[in-house]
Amino acid sequence: METKIAYYRNKLSMTQEELAKIVGVTRQTIISLEQNRYNPSLLLAYKITRALKMKYVEEVFGLSVA
């Protein structure tokens, strides 16, 4: 799964730590998500989407088809 977390987070001038606090995870989790090393639960994906002021999960998270 590819994410645009870093892109939208930077547009909001939000740090990884700030995003992590808002959604209730560690900064390391946000780093792993941004580096596509970890796939979030649906609930976490939803929380991140809302924290980034986006409406749809698909705007932030996309499937990479190989």
C-alpha positions, 0 to 999 in steps of 0.5 A: 500500500502506498501512502501520501501521509508525508505529502498531506502532513507537510502541506499542513506543516504538521510534524510526525510527532503531532500526527502521532499524538492526534491519532494515538500511535507512536512517531515510529508508526508514522515513520513506518507508514510513510515509508510503506513498511506497515499497513494500517488497520482500517480504523487507523487509516480513517483517523489519519485521513481525518487528522490530515483534513482529507475526506476519503481514505483513498486520497491518502492510502492507495493500493499498489498493484504489481 
